[in-house]
Amino acid sequence: MAPPDITPEWYSPPPYDQWENAQPHDMWARARSECPVIETPGNDWAPDPTFSTHTFVDADRVMRDSDTFTATINGESMAPFMGELMLGMDGDEHRRYRGIVAQAFKRSSIERWKPELIDGVLARLLDELAPAGRGDLVASLTTKYPVQVICGIVGVPMEDHEQFNEWADQINHGPLRPEEGMAASAAMVEYLEPLVAARRAEPTGDLLSELVHAEMDGERLTDGKLYGFLRLLLPAGAETTYRLFGSCLAALLTHPGAYERVLVDRSLVAPLIEETLRWDSSVPMISRRATVDTEIGGCPVRAGSPVTVFAGSANHDEARWAESSRWDIDREPQPHMAFGTGAHQCLGMHLARVELDAGLNAVLDRLPSLRLDEAFPPPVVTGYAFRGPKSLPTIWTI
């Protein structure tokens, strides 16, 4: 193992302008084998040296120990674009804030949105798409579906979903393009303010009404926390799920026989989703900061140091999954790191699973002869901070 103060020459994270096309899995695999905890020097965007973890054991330890590894670093980097951010809170503040909004994201609560909203969005999109007989499923389906669902859940007019998708992308990439991110953040709040005022005056049963009037121990969300949550929910709920939906379809269509198996045996949809979450989750990196001098995997970590947990690498840990780089729908399931773990485990994980299950079943029902369009290169999952295929050119008959 390399000394902790030396960055191996082969360990070279991509420049920020190349993140969308990055393919880091080979680098992560070598890190797991040779140097599971790596210290990298600072740069213009992140001036402090950063410690990166690559194994499942180390990722699990960091994510569960919120006293030693605080999430406040997320608030530092994203607060200019998202405001008061639950992802950047810890301790009692985080528990109170999460407790206020968590009820709306229980599995039982989400199920009520499925029949009319989730299934309705899918039906409309596939009604438009199916007659064409061919198309790019990323452009025509996966990028449109989750953002429309989130808009419907929150209570945002569905016809404005394209604007929210644009704002979501600009906010998520705010640290890389600050002017765009700040402008999108301000525009989203300006748009939401009259909707919030209307729900305060007259609740309508949507999530926005619930958030405006929710209480825990007699406390309601402040405006700062309310808009912070909405600016987190709309981008996170749109981008992460659409990328994962695309990865599920890419896996199905690039592994011979997989689509045909799932088409006739829908009990395979759930393991398909879990294996894709493990194989190439849409959010492969999570940030923390050490609160005290500590160690990770025997590597000394100084207090105040940023720590990047590469969940995408942890999910390929050979010590936990045999042939970990292979997508295998028959793999024996066990907990993965796609939604994180610990106090900050993704609040939207139940919604994501329900959306993916509904989306995959709808595609199987409406496009049963779906196959790749051989006039185009096969789809590839790419990305460093967010992963998914950029396009899915396909053909089908109806």
Backbone torsions as a table, in degrees:
resi	resn	phi	psi	omega
1	MET	NA	135.6	179.4
2	ALA	-66.5	147.6	175.6
3	PRO	-56.2	146.7	-173.3
4	PRO	-64.8	-18.3	-178.4
5	ASP	-96.3	11.3	179.8
6	ILE	-121.3	128.7	175.1
7	THR	-88.7	120.0	179.5
8	PRO	-57.6	145.8	-176.6
9	GLU	-64.3	-25.7	-179.2
10	TRP	-80.9	-11.2	-177.7
11	TYR	-90.8	101.5	-172.7
12	SER	-136.8	87.4	176.5
13	PRO	-57.1	144.9	-175.6
14	PRO	-70.0	150.9	171.7
15	PRO	-59.3	154.6	-173.1
16	TYR	-61.1	-32.5	-179.2
17	ASP	-74.9	-2.5	177.9
18	GLN	-114.3	9.2	-175.8
19	TRP	-61.8	-37.7	-175.4
20	GLU	-63.6	-30.0	-175.9
21	ASN	-103.6	5.5	-172.9
22	ALA	-68.8	150.3	175.7
23	GLN	-131.0	82.9	-171.4
24	PRO	-87.8	-1.9	-171.3
25	HIS	-61.7	-38.0	179.0
26	ASP	-64.3	-41.6	178.4
27	MET	-64.1	-42.6	179.1
28	TRP	-64.4	-38.9	179.5
29	ALA	-61.8	-42.5	179.1
30	ARG	-66.6	-36.9	177.3
31	ALA	-62.3	-44.9	178.5
32	ARG	-58.2	-35.4	-176.4
33	SER	-80.5	-40.1	-169.4
34	GLU	-110.1	-31.7	-172.4
35	CYS	-157.2	76.6	-170.5
36	PRO	-61.8	-25.8	175.9
37	VAL	-119.8	121.2	-174.2
38	ILE	-124.3	134.3	173.7
39	GLU	-99.1	125.9	177.7
40	THR	-115.3	143.6	-178.9
41	PRO	-67.8	162.1	178.3
42	GLY	-71.4	168.0	177.6
43	ASN	-144.9	-173.7	-175.5
44	ASP	-61.8	-33.8	-176.4
45	TRP	-84.9	-36.9	179.0
46	ALA	-129.6	90.5	-169.7
47	PRO	-67.4	-24.8	-177.6
48	ASP	-85.5	145.9	172.5
49	PRO	-57.0	141.9	-175.7
50	THR	-120.0	137.3	173.8
51	PHE	-98.6	132.7	-177.7
52	SER	-118.7	135.2	177.7
53	THR	-108.3	150.4	-173.3
54	HIS	-132.7	-11.9	-179.8
55	THR	-100.0	161.6	180.0
56	PHE	-66.5	-43.0	-177.8
57	VAL	-59.6	-45.9	-179.2
58	ASP	-68.4	-40.6	178.2
59	ALA	-61.4	-45.3	-179.3
60	ASP	-62.1	-41.8	-179.1
61	ARG	-64.6	-46.6	-178.6
62	VAL	-64.9	-44.3	-176.4
63	MET	-67.3	-30.7	-178.0
64	ARG	-85.5	-21.2	-175.3
65	ASP	-100.0	78.5	-176.2
66	SER	-76.1	-12.4	174.7
67	ASP	-73.6	-39.3	-178.3
68	THR	-87.1	-30.8	-176.4
69	PHE	-125.9	97.4	-173.9
70	THR	-82.0	150.4	177.0
71	ALA	-90.2	1.6	-175.5
72	THR	-61.3	-20.0	178.4
73	ILE	-60.3	-29.8	178.4
74	ASN	-66.8	-37.1	176.2
75	GLY	-65.6	-36.2	-179.8
76	GLU	-64.3	-42.0	-175.4
77	SER	-83.3	-32.1	-173.1
78	MET	-106.6	-10.1	-178.4
79	ALA	-55.7	-38.9	179.4
80	PRO	-61.1	-21.7	-175.2
81	PHE	-109.0	-26.9	-177.5
82	MET	-117.0	-8.8	-179.9
83	GLY	79.1	-146.1	-178.6
84	GLU	-72.2	110.0	-165.0
85	LEU	-109.7	124.0	178.3
86	MET	-59.1	-34.2	179.1
87	LEU	-63.6	-18.0	-178.5
88	GLY	-103.7	15.6	-179.6
89	MET	-113.1	157.0	175.7
90	ASP	-139.2	173.6	172.4
91	GLY	63.2	-145.9	-175.3
92	ASP	-62.7	-38.0	-179.8
93	GLU	-61.0	-44.9	179.5
94	HIS	-65.3	-42.5	-179.2
95	ARG	-62.8	-42.3	179.9
96	ARG	-65.2	-47.6	-177.2
97	TYR	-63.3	-47.5	-179.5
98	ARG	-63.9	-37.9	179.8
99	GLY	-61.6	-34.1	-179.5
100	ILE	-67.4	-40.1	-173.8
101	VAL	-96.7	-14.3	-171.5
102	ALA	-66.5	-31.6	-176.2
103	GLN	-57.3	-36.3	-177.2
104	ALA	-70.3	-14.3	-175.3
105	PHE	-113.9	16.0	171.1
106	LYS	-68.9	153.3	-179.2
107	ARG	-56.7	-40.9	-178.7
108	SER	-65.0	-34.2	178.3
109	SER	-71.1	-39.4	-177.0
110	ILE	-67.1	-35.0	-177.4
111	GLU	-58.0	-27.7	-178.4
112	ARG	-70.1	-19.4	179.6
113	TRP	-85.8	-12.5	-171.6
114	LYS	-69.0	-52.6	-169.4
115	PRO	-58.7	-49.2	-175.5
116	GLU	-91.4	-47.2	-172.7
117	LEU	-78.6	-63.2	-174.3
118	ILE	-63.4	-52.1	-179.8
119	ASP	-65.8	-33.1	179.2
120	GLY	-67.0	-42.3	177.4
121	VAL	-61.5	-46.2	180.0
122	LEU	-61.3	-43.0	-179.2
123	ALA	-61.4	-43.4	-179.8
124	ARG	-64.7	-44.1	-179.0
125	LEU	-65.3	-42.5	-178.5
126	LEU	-75.9	-26.9	172.3
127	ASP	-61.2	-38.8	178.7
128	GLU	-74.4	-37.3	-171.1
129	LEU	-83.5	-43.9	-169.0
130	ALA	-55.8	-44.5	-175.9
131	PRO	-62.3	-20.1	-176.7
132	ALA	-68.5	-30.3	179.3
133	GLY	80.1	-9.4	177.0
134	ARG	-163.0	157.2	178.7
135	GLY	165.9	172.0	177.2
136	ASP	-92.5	111.5	-175.6
137	LEU	-69.2	-21.6	174.5
138	VAL	-70.4	-50.4	-177.9
139	ALA	-68.0	-36.4	-171.0
140	SER	-97.3	-18.2	-174.0
141	LEU	-133.3	-63.0	-168.3
142	THR	-65.4	-35.9	179.9
143	THR	-76.3	-19.8	-177.6
144	LYS	-92.4	-32.6	-170.3
145	TYR	-67.0	-59.4	-174.5
146	PRO	-63.7	-36.8	-178.5
147	VAL	-67.8	-34.3	176.2
148	GLN	-67.7	-38.1	177.0
149	VAL	-63.0	-46.8	-180.0
150	ILE	-62.0	-42.4	177.3
151	CYS	-59.6	-43.7	179.8
152	GLY	-64.9	-40.6	179.3
153	ILE	-64.8	-45.5	-178.0
154	VAL	-69.4	-37.5	-175.8
155	GLY	109.2	19.2	176.5
156	VAL	-86.4	136.3	179.4
157	PRO	-52.7	128.7	-174.9
158	MET	-60.2	-31.5	-176.4
159	GLU	-67.8	-11.5	-179.9
160	ASP	-98.9	14.2	-173.9
161	HIS	-64.6	-32.7	-179.7
162	GLU	-66.4	-37.0	176.6
163	GLN	-64.6	-41.2	178.6
164	PHE	-67.4	-34.7	176.0
165	ASN	-62.4	-40.9	178.9
166	GLU	-66.3	-46.3	176.9
167	TRP	-60.8	-41.7	-179.1
168	ALA	-57.9	-47.1	-179.8
169	ASP	-62.8	-42.7	-177.9
170	GLN	-68.8	-36.9	178.3
171	ILE	-69.7	-45.3	179.9
172	ASN	-59.1	-34.3	-178.8
173	HIS	-100.1	19.6	-179.0
174	GLY	-54.8	-45.4	-179.6
175	PRO	-60.4	-25.5	180.0
176	LEU	-89.8	-30.2	179.8
177	ARG	-132.7	75.6	-169.4
178	PRO	-58.5	-40.7	-177.2
179	GLU	-64.1	-44.4	177.6
180	GLU	-62.9	-43.2	-178.2
181	GLY	-63.2	-43.4	179.4
182	MET	-65.4	-42.2	-179.9
183	ALA	-64.0	-41.9	179.5
184	ALA	-66.1	-40.0	178.9
185	SER	-61.2	-47.0	179.7
186	ALA	-65.0	-40.7	-179.3
187	ALA	-64.7	-39.1	-179.8
188	MET	-65.6	-43.3	178.6
189	VAL	-64.2	-43.2	178.7
190	GLU	-59.0	-39.0	178.8
191	TYR	-67.8	-40.6	-173.7
192	LEU	-77.8	-25.9	-173.8
193	GLU	-53.3	-49.9	179.4
194	PRO	-66.4	-30.1	176.6
195	LEU	-67.2	-40.9	177.3
196	VAL	-63.1	-45.2	179.6
197	ALA	-60.6	-40.6	-180.0
198	ALA	-65.5	-40.2	-179.7
199	ARG	-70.2	-31.7	176.3
200	ARG	-64.4	-38.9	-179.3
201	ALA	-75.5	-37.2	-175.8
202	GLU	-151.7	98.7	178.8
203	PRO	-61.7	146.6	-177.2
204	THR	-120.1	2.1	178.1
205	GLY	92.1	-3.0	177.6
206	ASP	-86.3	177.4	-177.3
207	LEU	-63.5	-37.4	179.6
208	LEU	-60.0	-41.9	177.0
209	SER	-60.9	-43.9	179.7
210	GLU	-62.2	-43.3	-178.6
211	LEU	-66.4	-40.6	-178.2
212	VAL	-63.8	-35.2	-174.0
213	HIS	-106.7	-1.4	-178.0
214	ALA	-65.9	144.2	178.1
215	GLU	-134.6	148.7	170.6
216	MET	-141.4	119.3	-175.5
217	ASP	55.2	38.6	177.3
218	GLY	77.4	7.3	-176.5
219	GLU	-109.9	132.8	174.6
220	ARG	-104.4	164.5	176.9
221	LEU	-66.8	133.7	170.8
222	THR	-70.2	163.8	176.8
223	ASP	-58.2	-40.1	-179.1
224	GLY	-60.9	-44.9	179.9
225	LYS	-72.0	-35.7	179.1
226	LEU	-62.6	-51.5	-179.3
227	TYR	-70.4	-30.4	174.9
228	GLY	-62.5	-42.5	179.6
229	PHE	-67.3	-42.1	-179.4
230	LEU	-65.6	-37.9	178.6
231	ARG	-72.9	-18.9	171.4
232	LEU	-84.0	-46.0	-173.4
233	LEU	-64.6	-47.1	-174.7
234	LEU	-65.2	-47.7	175.8
235	PRO	-66.7	-44.7	-176.4
236	ALA	-65.6	-43.7	-178.3
237	GLY	-67.9	-25.6	-179.8
238	ALA	-85.8	-57.1	-169.4
239	GLU	-71.8	-45.8	-173.8
240	THR	-65.4	-41.1	-177.2
241	THR	-73.5	-38.7	179.9
242	TYR	-65.3	-36.7	178.3
243	ARG	-66.5	-40.8	-179.7
244	LEU	-69.4	-38.2	175.5
245	PHE	-58.8	-43.5	177.4
246	GLY	-63.0	-39.4	179.2
247	SER	-67.0	-37.2	176.1
248	CYS	-60.7	-46.5	-179.7
249	LEU	-66.9	-39.7	178.3
250	ALA	-61.8	-43.2	179.0
251	ALA	-62.6	-44.2	179.7
252	LEU	-59.7	-42.9	-171.8
253	LEU	-84.6	-16.4	-178.7
254	THR	-103.1	-3.6	176.8
255	HIS	-109.2	110.6	-173.8
256	PRO	-52.1	130.7	176.0
257	GLY	85.0	-13.0	-175.0
258	ALA	-66.7	-45.0	-177.8
259	TYR	-62.1	-42.6	-178.8
260	GLU	-65.0	-38.1	178.1
261	ARG	-63.8	-47.1	-177.0
262	VAL	-70.5	-31.9	179.0
263	LEU	-57.5	-40.2	-176.1
264	VAL	-97.2	-11.7	-179.7
265	ASP	-133.7	89.6	-174.9
266	ARG	-71.9	-10.0	173.9
267	SER	-65.0	-14.1	179.0
268	LEU	-83.0	-8.9	-178.0
269	VAL	-63.5	-44.3	-179.3
270	ALA	-62.8	-49.7	176.5
271	PRO	-64.2	-30.8	175.2
272	LEU	-58.7	-46.5	-179.3
273	ILE	-62.7	-47.5	-177.2
274	GLU	-65.9	-38.4	179.0
275	GLU	-68.1	-36.3	178.2
276	THR	-70.1	-38.2	174.3
277	LEU	-57.0	-41.8	178.8
278	ARG	-72.5	-46.6	-171.8
279	TRP	-65.8	-41.9	-179.7
280	ASP	-158.0	74.0	-178.9
281	SER	-64.4	152.3	-173.8
282	SER	-75.2	-20.6	177.8
283	VAL	-121.5	92.6	-171.8
284	PRO	-89.0	-1.2	-178.3
285	MET	-137.7	141.9	-176.3
286	ILE	-133.8	139.0	-175.1
287	SER	-106.2	140.0	173.3
288	ARG	-140.8	169.8	174.7
289	ARG	-134.6	133.5	178.9
290	ALA	-69.6	131.7	-179.3
291	THR	-90.8	-20.7	-179.5
292	VAL	-140.9	166.3	170.3
293	ASP	-62.1	129.9	-175.5
294	THR	-151.7	-164.3	175.4
295	GLU	-146.1	153.1	173.7
296	ILE	-131.2	119.4	-179.7
297	GLY	57.2	33.3	-179.1
298	GLY	84.7	-2.8	-179.8
299	CYS	-95.2	121.9	179.0
300	PRO	-63.0	135.6	178.9
301	VAL	-126.8	123.9	-176.1
302	ARG	-79.1	147.4	176.0
303	ALA	-55.8	137.4	179.9
304	GLY	89.8	-7.5	-177.2
305	SER	-75.6	134.8	170.5
306	PRO	-66.1	144.2	177.5
307	VAL	-128.0	122.9	175.8
308	THR	-101.2	118.0	175.5
309	VAL	-92.2	112.4	178.0
310	PHE	-86.2	88.5	179.7
311	ALA	-62.7	-32.7	177.7
312	GLY	-63.3	-32.3	175.1
313	SER	-77.2	-42.9	179.2
314	ALA	-57.0	-35.3	-179.7
315	ASN	-74.4	-6.1	175.5
316	HIS	-112.2	14.6	-176.3
317	ASP	-63.6	117.8	-177.5
318	GLU	-64.6	-22.5	178.0
319	ALA	-72.2	-14.5	-177.6
320	ARG	-112.7	-34.1	-177.8
321	TRP	-129.4	120.8	175.0
322	ALA	-67.5	143.1	-178.0
323	GLU	46.8	54.5	-168.3
324	SER	-65.3	-23.7	-179.2
325	SER	-80.4	-9.7	-177.5
326	ARG	-89.3	132.5	172.6
327	TRP	-79.1	120.9	-173.8
328	ASP	-137.9	105.3	-176.8
329	ILE	-66.1	-18.0	179.8
330	ASP	-95.7	7.2	-178.2
331	ARG	-63.8	138.9	176.5
332	GLU	-64.5	121.2	-174.6
333	PRO	-72.9	144.8	169.9
334	GLN	-153.2	159.4	-173.8
335	PRO	-54.3	137.1	178.0
336	HIS	-118.6	-175.3	-174.0
337	MET	-111.5	15.6	-175.0
338	ALA	-62.6	-33.4	178.4
339	PHE	-105.2	16.1	-175.7
340	GLY	72.0	-165.5	175.8
341	THR	-160.5	174.0	-179.4
342	GLY	81.0	-160.8	-173.3
343	ALA	-61.8	-27.5	-176.5
344	HIS	-102.1	18.5	177.4
345	GLN	-53.5	139.9	-170.1
346	CYS	-52.8	123.2	179.9
347	LEU	-67.0	-26.2	-176.4
348	GLY	-94.0	14.7	-174.1
349	MET	-66.0	-35.5	179.0
350	HIS	-68.2	-41.3	177.6
351	LEU	-62.0	-43.5	-179.8
352	ALA	-59.9	-44.7	-178.7
353	ARG	-65.6	-40.8	178.7
354	VAL	-64.6	-42.9	179.3
355	GLU	-63.9	-42.6	-179.2
356	LEU	-66.3	-43.0	178.2
357	ASP	-60.5	-47.1	-179.8
358	ALA	-65.3	-42.0	-177.9
359	GLY	-65.1	-44.8	-179.3
360	LEU	-66.4	-42.2	178.7
361	ASN	-65.0	-36.5	178.6
362	ALA	-65.9	-41.9	177.8
363	VAL	-63.5	-43.7	179.1
364	LEU	-62.3	-37.8	179.7
365	ASP	-71.1	-43.1	-170.5
366	ARG	-92.8	-24.8	-177.8
367	LEU	-126.9	59.9	-170.3
368	PRO	-65.8	-20.9	179.8
369	SER	-103.2	24.1	-175.4
370	LEU	-58.3	136.6	177.0
371	ARG	-154.9	162.9	-180.0
372	LEU	-68.4	144.7	174.6
373	ASP	-84.5	110.4	-174.0
374	GLU	-72.4	-3.7	174.3
375	ALA	-74.4	-9.8	-178.3
376	PHE	-122.7	158.6	174.7
377	PRO	-62.4	150.6	178.0
378	PRO	-62.8	150.8	-178.0
379	PRO	-67.0	147.2	179.9
380	VAL	-132.2	133.6	174.9
381	VAL	-83.2	124.3	-178.0
382	THR	-132.5	167.6	172.6
383	GLY	127.4	157.9	-179.5
384	TYR	-112.7	-53.9	177.2
385	ALA	-89.4	-32.7	174.6
386	PHE	-132.8	137.4	-177.0
387	ARG	-124.3	144.5	176.7
388	GLY	169.2	165.9	177.0
389	PRO	-78.4	143.8	178.9
390	LYS	-79.9	-25.4	-179.9
391	SER	-152.4	155.5	176.9
392	LEU	-140.1	74.5	179.1
393	PRO	-68.3	122.4	-174.0
394	THR	-138.0	165.0	176.7
395	ILE	-130.7	148.3	175.8
396	TRP	-153.8	162.4	172.5
397	THR	-121.8	151.4	-178.3
398	ILE	-127.2	NA	NA
